[in-house]
Amino acid sequence: MKRQAIIDLGTNTFQLMVAEMEQGNFKILHDSSLPAKIGEGGISEGKISDEGIRRAIGVLKQFRQITDEYNIEPEKITALGTSAIRNASNQAEFSQRVLEETGITVTIIKGEEEAGLIYEGVKAGMKLRKETSLIVDIGGGSVEFILCNNEKLFWKQSFEIGGQRLMDRFNQTDPILPDSISKLNEYLEQQLVPLTNAVHQYEAHELIGSAGSFETLLDIHSIRETGELPDPSLTSGELPLASFIDSYEKFITSDHDQRLEIPGMKAYRADMIVVASCLIAFLLRKYGLKNIRVSMYAMKEGMLSRMSKQES
């Protein structure tokens, strides 16, 4: 059995997964995430700030302690650089410093590749239906959209409209102003023309949210309904439309401290979840979608699924 570590170097959060691969399958041994916030203070200028690089290295040193405990050599660590890194003018400096200080090699992937891995991850964790689904993965730097059903992937695209970028542009007050939400919706209307055309062509019937903010929305819903978080062994779940709307209305009318008090809210998501939920609300309204499912699996699991198939 081979052990492999995957790190998702997200704009807001770094995530580590350690898995054992055997006969075309993978078994997750460890899964954790830490805020690195490499998009903070630089993403809108197209660079990673010195503080961002320092935070990144600090988190990756903690991850190295975990991978060492699992006896994983540095060359068995696949670290995937996404939006903030692929668009940074100082990406070479970032990658070099990470390698020198942690021994981890950063692999920068394109948005289309990221979307493809997200599709494979979602497919590994839940049953897709005969009708077309719109998979949405909201990162800090980019958002990936995939149209697919249980048989094939029809269309995928990555847009540089992630949560940190939307916050920098539209979320200057707390709570967010109604006028800012209007401007954000106008911006999404313009940016997402290719998606709108594709949704009409392939007739999406439901929205599948991949990890991140969607997982937090599901946590909030579960605590509201049952008093408990979802079973950690679940790889997918249903998010009722009414529950999403209730959370969305709370997010846009509350400040940071009030959002932190919502049971199920993760501290590092309490700010970005405002613009993320505005984006989700826009998609539901624009495309007339009434059904939301959540996949706990995303890009990391997609990479593991791909690697385990190559091993078999």
ROVO-821222 format. One record per residue: residue in one letter; y, x, z negated of N, C-alpha, C, CB in turn. Coordinates in steps of 0.05 Angstrom, whole numbers, plus 5000, padded with zeros to 4 digits. Glycine has a CB too. Layout:
REM residues N
AYXZYXZYXZYXZ/...
***
This chain:
REM residues 312
M497650175000500050005000502550185000500049814975/K504450115017506850265019509150125005507650325049/R510750284991513150174978515550234994513350274949/Q517450044995519850085011522149964995519549945039/A524450084997526949974985528849905007528150174964/I530049675005532149595024534749545008531349325040/I536949655017539549605005541349475025540849864994/D542449245018544449105034547149195023544148785033/L548649355039551249455031553349255040551849735044/G553549035025555348815032558248885025554648565018/T560048735036562948785031563748735002564648605050/N562448534990563048464962560948564943563448164959/T558348534951556048584934554148774947554748314926/F553048954932550749114941548248994929551049424933/Q546148974945543648854936541349044941543148584950/L539549064921537249244924534649084922537249454901/M532849134940530249014939528149224942529948794961/V526149224924523849404926521449224931523549574899/A519849304951517549144958515149324965518148964982/E512749194963510349324970509349194996508149304947/M508649355016507849235041504849285046509449365064/E503549065054500649075058499848865079499249025031/Q498448955100497348785120499348575131494948635109/G501648665139503548495152505148315134502148325172/N504748345107506248185088507748375069504447995072/F509548255053510948415033510948265006513748495041/K510848414985510948304958513348424944508248354941/I515148264935517648364922517048454894519848144923/L517748704888517348814861519948804844516249094863/H522148824858524748844845526948734863525449134836/D528748584852531048464867533448454849530248184879/S535548594856537948584839540448624856537848804817/S542748544845545248584860547448654840546048324876/L549348814850551648894834554148884851551249184823/P556348804840558848804855559849084861561048644841/A560349144886561549404893564349374904559749554914/K564849134915567549054925568749274943569348994902/I567249364963568349574980570449464999566149714996/G570649205001572649085019575349055005571748815029/E575349074979577849034963579849254969577149014933/G582349174974584449374977584349535003584349554954/G582849445023582749605048581649455072581249845043/I580149245068578649125090580649025112576948895081/S582948915104584748815123586149035139586848635110/E586149285128587249515142585049665157588649715122/G582649565156580349695170579449955158581249745198/K579649985131578550225119577450155091580750445116/I575850335081574750305054576450485036571650375052/S577650365015579450524998577850724982580950334978/D579250924971577951134954576551004930580051334944/E577850794918576650654896574150514905578650444883/G574250394929571850264940569550454944572650134967/I570150694954568050894958566850974930569151144973/R568651004911567651084884565850864872570051134865/R566750614875565150384865562450384879566650114869/A562450424905559950424921558050634910560550474951/I559050874906557351094897556251044869558851364897/G557950924852557050854825554750654825559350734809/V554950454842552750254844550250384856553650014862/L550550544877548250674890546850874871549050814915/K548350994853547051174833545251014814549151334817/Q546250774807544650594790542150504805546250344781/F542450444831540150364848538150594850541050274876/R539150844852537351074854535551094829538951334859/Q536751034806535151044781532850844783536950974756/I533350614794531250404797529150494818532550134806/T530050594841528150684861526450914851529550764888/D527651094835526151314823523951204804528051504807/E524550994789522550874771520150764787523850644755/Y520650684812518550584829517350804847519550354846/N518151054841517151284856517651264886514151324851/I520051174893520751154921522451384929522150874927/E521551534949523051764959525551664973521351944978/P527751824974530251744987529851655016532251964986/E527951795030527451725059526151445062525751935073/K525151335040523951065041525950855032521351055023/I528450935031530650745024532150685050532550855002/T532150435058533750355082536250215072532050165100/A538550335076541150225067542650125091542750445051/L543049865093544249745116547249695112542849485123/G548849825128551749795126552649565144553250055135/T554149375133554949135148557949145153554148875132/S559248915154561948875165564049085156562848605159/A564349105129566449285119566149565128566649265088/I563549655129563049935137563149965167560250025127/R562049775182561949815211564749795224560149605225/N566649665210569349645220571349845207570349365216/A570350015190572150195175572750445192570950285148/S575250525193576050765208574951015194579150785209/N574250995168573251225153570251185147574751265126/Q568751055165565851005160564351265158564650825182/A565051465174563651725173563951855146564651915196/E566451855136566951975109565451825088570051965103/F565451555090563951385070560951465070564251085077/S559751475094556851525097556251815087555951495126/Q557952005093557552285085557652305054559652465097/R559652175042559852195013557452054999562452065003/V556651835010554251694999551851875000553751425014/L551452005023549052185027549252425008548952285056/E551552545006551852784988551352714959554652904992/E552352484950552352424921549952254912554852274914/T548552124931546251964923543652024938546951664927/G543852174960541552234976540752004995539252304959/I542351794995541751555011543151575038542551294996/T541651525060542751525087543551235094540651635108/V546051205102547050945110546450895140550150915104/T545250665145544750575173546650345179541750495178/I548550395197550550185203549450005225553250305212/I549349745220548249565240550449385252545949385228/K550049305277551949125290551548845280551549145321/G553648685285553548405276551248245288556148275283/E550648295313548548145327545748215314548448205357/E545448475307543048565294542748435266542948875292/E545048425252545048295225544248005227547948315213/A545247865247544547575251541547545257546247455274/G540447725273537647725279535947765255536947925300/L536747955237535248005213535347765193536248265199/I537747645192538047405175536147185184540947305175/Y535947145210534146945222531247005213534346935253/E530447255215527647335208527247295178527147625215/G529247345162529047305133528747015126531447425119/V530446845137530346555131527546445140532546405146/K526646535164524046435174521746525156523646555203/A522046755143519946845125519846695099520247145119/G522046565092522246435065522146135066524646515052/M522346005089522345715090521245615116525145605084/K520445365117519545245142521845135158517445015136/L522245225182524245115199523144865213525145325221/R524844695222524044435233524144435263525744205221/K523044215274523044185304525944155314521343945312/E527544005298530443975305531944235300531743735288/T534144265315535744515312537144535285537744525335/S536944765273538444825248540645025254536444935227/L542845005240544945205240544745365215547845065243/I543845615218543745805195546445935192541446015198/V547445945167550046065161549746265139552145845154/D550646515143550646715122553546815118548746955130/I554646745095557446815090557647075074558946585075/G558447285087558847545073561747575066557847775090/G562347805054565147855048566747935072565348075027/G565448065092566848165116566347995140566048435122/S563847915144563147755168561547505160561547925188/V561347325179559647085175557847075200561346815172/E555247055195553347035217552446745220550847215212/F552346655245551446385252549046415271553746215265/I546946255266544546265282543745975288542246415268/L543145905313542045645320539145685328543745505343/C537345535315534545585320532945335312533545825304/N530345335319528545135308525945285300527944905328/N523845135294521345265285519945435306519445055275/E520845405331519545555353521245795363518945375375/K523845765363525445985376528345995365525445945406/L529446225371532246275365533846215391532846575355/F535746035390537245955414539746125418538045655412/W541146185395543846305397544446435371545946095405/K545846665372546746785347549346945352544546985335/Q551046945332553547105334554647165307555646955352/S555847395305557147485280560247465284556347765272/F561647345265564547325267565747475243565447025267/E567947615248569247775227571147585211570748015238/I569947385198571647195182570347155155571746915197/G569347375143568047365117570047295094566747615111/G568847245071570347145048572647325039568547125025/Q572247595039574447765031576747755051573548065028/R576047735077578147715098579647455095576947745126/L578247235090579546975087581246965062577446745086/M580247085040581847095016584447245020580247234993/D584247485033586647645038588747495054585947905053/R587747325072589547185091590546915081588047145117/F588846765066589546495060589546425030587746305073/N588646605013588246524985590046694967585346544976/Q592646654969594646814954595246694927597146854970/T594446444922595046304897592446214884596946064901/D592546164858590146064844591045844825588746304829/P590345594830588545494851589745524879587945204846/I588045514899588945524927590645284934586445544946/L592745314950594545094957593344924980597345204965/P593844664979592844485001593844585028593844204997/D596344695029597444795054595845045064600344875051/S594845205046593245435053590545345064592745615028/I589445135053586845025064587244925092585744795045/S589544785097590144685124590344915144592844525124/K591745135136592045365153589345505158594045565141/L587745515137585045635140583345465159583645635112/N583545205158582045025176582945065205582244735168/E585545095209586645145236585545405247589745145236/Y585545605230584545875238581545855245584946075214/L579945725229577045695235576645545261575645545212/E578245345266578145185291578445375315580344965291/Q580345555313580845745335578645955337583645885331/Q577846075315575946295315573146215323575846425288/L572445965316569645875320569145715345568845715296/V570845745365570445605391567645665403572645685411/P566745915403564045975414561845825399563546275414/L562145815372560145665356560245365362560745715326/T562645255364562844965370561444905396565844885372/N561945065417560645025443557545035440561545235463/A556645235424553645265421552445035405553145535407/V553844945384552844725368552644465385554744665344/H554544425403554444195420552144225440557044155435/Q551744465450549544515469546844475457549744795481/Y546444575432543744575420543344355399543144835408/E545444195394545343955377544144015349543743735391/A545644155333544744225306544543975289546644425293/H542343955273541843725256542243775226539043625260/E542144035219542444095190543744375188539744085175/L544744425164545844685158543944825138548744665146/I543145075144541645235126543445465117538945345139/G544045465091545745675080543945905070547445575057/S544646155078543046385070544346535047542646565095/A542846525024543546685000546546664992542946975005/G547546874979550446884972551546644958552046944996/S553746544969555146314957553346064956557746254973/F551646034976549845804977547945804953548245805003/E546946044945545246064922546645984897544146354919/T549246064894550845984871551245684871553546124871/L551745564894552045264896549545124887552745184925/L547245244894544645124887544145154856542345264902/D544945384845544745424816546445214801545745714809/I548845174811550644984798549444704799553544984811/H548444634823547144364826544744334808546244334856/S543044544806540644524790541344484760538944774794/I543244644750544044614722545244334717546044834714/R546844244736548043974733545843754732549843914758/E543743784747541643584749539543614727540343594776/T538743864722536343904704537044054678534244054719/G539444174677540144344654539044624656539044214629/E537644684679536444954682537045064710533444944677/L536845324712537045464738534445404754537445764735/P534645424781532145374797530045584789532745394827/D527545514794525245694789525745944805522545554797/P525746184792526346434807524246504829526446664788/S521946374828519946434849520446274875517146374838/L522246074874522845914898524246084919524545674890/T523546044944524946194965526846004981522846314984/S526845754975528745564988529145314970527745485016/G531245164976531744924961533644734976533044994934/E533744484966535544284978538144274963534144004979/L540344254977542944214964544143944974544944454970/P544043734957545043474966548043494974544643264945/L548743354995551543355005553543274983551843165029/A552843074967554642974946555043194925553442724932/S553043354919553243564900555143784910550443684893/F554843854936556644054948559543954946555844114977/I559943704954562743594954563943604926562743304965/D562343544906563243544879564143834871561043444860/S562444024877563044304871565544404886560644494877/Y565644334912567944414929570544314917567544304958/E570544064909573043944898573844074872572743644894/K571944154857572544304832573644574838569944334814/F572444714857573344994864576244994873571545114886/I576944804890579644824902581844714884579644664928/T581044604861583144494843583144654816582644194837/S581544864814581345014789582245304793578445004778/D582945434771583645714773581145884765586045784754/H581446144766579146324762577746274735580246614762/D579246244713577946204687576545944686580146214665/Q577645734698576345474698573745484715578245254709/R573745624737571345644754569145804739571945794781/L570046004723568046164708566545984687569446384693/E567845774679566645594659564645404671568745444644/I564445384697562545204710559745324706563145174741/P557945164693555245274689553845344715553545064673/G552845594716551445684740553245874757550645454757/M555845884751557646064766557146354759560545984761/K556846524779556746814774559546924774554946964796/A560147104755562847204752563947324778563047404729/Y562247484792563147624815563447444840561347854822/R562647194837563047004859565346804854560446844864/A566446814830568346604822570846584839569146654793/D571646794853574046784870573246724899575547054869/M571446874910570746844938569446574945568847074947/I568246454925566946194929568945974938565446104904/V571446014932573445814940573645804971576245884928/V574146034983574446035013571745985026575646305023/A569546085013566846035024566245735025564746185007/S566945595004566445305004568345155023566745194975/C570745265027572545145048571245175076575345285047/L570045405081568645455106566245255110567645745109/I564645225088562345045089563344755095560745055063/A565444675080566544405084567444365113568844355064/F568744565124569644555152567244515171571144815160/L565144665167562744645185561444375183560744865177/L561144275158559844005155561543795169559643945124/R564143805165565843595176566043625207568743615164/K566443865216566843915245564343835261567544205250/Y561943895250559543855266557843615256557844105265/G559043465238557743215229555043265215557343025252/L554843475201552243545188552143425160551843855186/K549843295153549543155128547443275110548842865133/N545943465121543643575106544043875102541043515120/I543843965077544144255071541644355057546744305053/R540444565068538344705054539244985049535644695071/V538045105029538845385021536445565022540145384992/S536745795036534745995037535546225018534346105066/M533746294999534346524982533846784998532546514957/Y532346765020531846995036534047035057529146975050/A534747285062536947345081536247605095539647365066/M538247785099537848025115535748215104540548165118/K535748265078533848455066530948375071534348485035/E530448115067527748005071527048015100527547725060/G529047975118528647995146527748275155531147915162/M529048475143528348755149525448815138530348945136/L524848715114522148755103520048615120522048645074/S520648375129518748225146518248375172519947945152/R520348485184520148645208518448895204522948715219/M519149035182517749285176514749245170519049425152/S514149025155511348975147509748905172511248745126/K510948765191509548705216509048955233511148495233/Q510949135232510549395247508349565234513249545248/E508149535207506049695193503249595199506649685162/S503049325203500349205206499049265232500548905202/
***
